[in-house]
């Protein structure tokens, strides 16, 4: 378990809580501004709303509601890590009770995606990089 964690990295630094295993216990990291109360995704040193530096790191809620979404029907440019050949998928803004909307891939049938649907965080292994490290990412799936 410990070795697994040493060989894993988050897809973006300061985005996920540590340790990365078990994956089910990982949460998204947010930062709350002590001056204006704005919540941001990831660990940040200053507030993007008021430029204050009174930031506190908080684990974000694992559940949210779909605020809006789009269906991606063409392979995104750059280093896309999804299935090959490309399969269309949904991407949406997930509104968390913490007062933040997070852009995320939605792991559900694109015919069943609905604004307002209940979603929950799904932390998963995305791929293995050139150094043999497991890259851990997140998406949201329909809540059970
Ligand atoms: Zn602020």
Boltz pocket constraint, residues with backbone or C-beta under 6 A from the ligand:
constraints:
  - pocket:
      binder: B
      contacts: [[A, 33], [A, 34], [A, 35], [A, 36], [A, 37], [A, 38], [A, 47], [A, 48], [A, 49], [A, 50], [A, 51], [A, 52]]
      max_distance: 6.0
